Amino acid sequence: MLWGGNLGTLEIRAEGGATHLSARFPYGAETELAPGRREVFAPHAFRARIEAGDEIHLLAQHDYAKPLASTAAGTLTLRSTDAALEIRAIVDASTTWATDFLAAHRAGLIRGLSPGFRVPNGGDRVERRGADLVRTVTEAALFEVSAVTVPAYPSAQIEARGWELHQDRQPYAGAVNPLNRWRL
């Protein structure tokens, strides 16, 4: 797995009997995913599905069997600003996984935030800067955001990557390459 660092927040507070989660994933903050591999998200990279009103989920650990909130249920709100993807959610602790997530967060064990997305063809550019390759994600179809234990970005805390350059897979150039654009 590849790991890196960035700035952001994940905060939970109880208010009127409901548990509110707020988080930020900053745009424009470059991170090193692995030696020689860097990544940055351009402002509004996640805008398309948010503005289209598509269903997006808040999950525990990228597990669709552990939903915490969703836009369709009216418990998740996402907003793309020039500076960050802003997330607000109401988490109902009536499921075992939500109760476990909230207890783990209170104990300081789960503090990370990780988006699950797919980068369409043309939605990124990779350039060489000295010895490093830098991937700039300009457009990404956001399907979910997750509260995670071990994030790739220390504060916005993004989970493991699954991208490689076409040249990394030479001579094989089959259908596996587009699948590498999925965030795990």
Secondary structure as UniProt FT lines:
FT   STRAND          9..15
FT   TURN            16..17
FT   STRAND          18..26
FT   STRAND          31..34
FT   TURN            35..36
FT   STRAND          37..41
FT   TURN            43..46
FT   HELIX           47..52
FT   STRAND          57..60
FT   TURN            61..62
FT   STRAND          63..70
FT   TURN            71..74
FT   STRAND          76..80
FT   STRAND          84..91
FT   TURN            93..94
FT   HELIX           96..106
FT   TURN            107..108
FT   STRAND          112..118
FT   TURN            121..122
FT   STRAND          124..129
FT   TURN            130..131
FT   STRAND          132..137
FT   STRAND          141..148
FT   HELIX           166..169
FT   TURN            170..171
FT   HELIX           176..179
FT   TURN            180..181
//
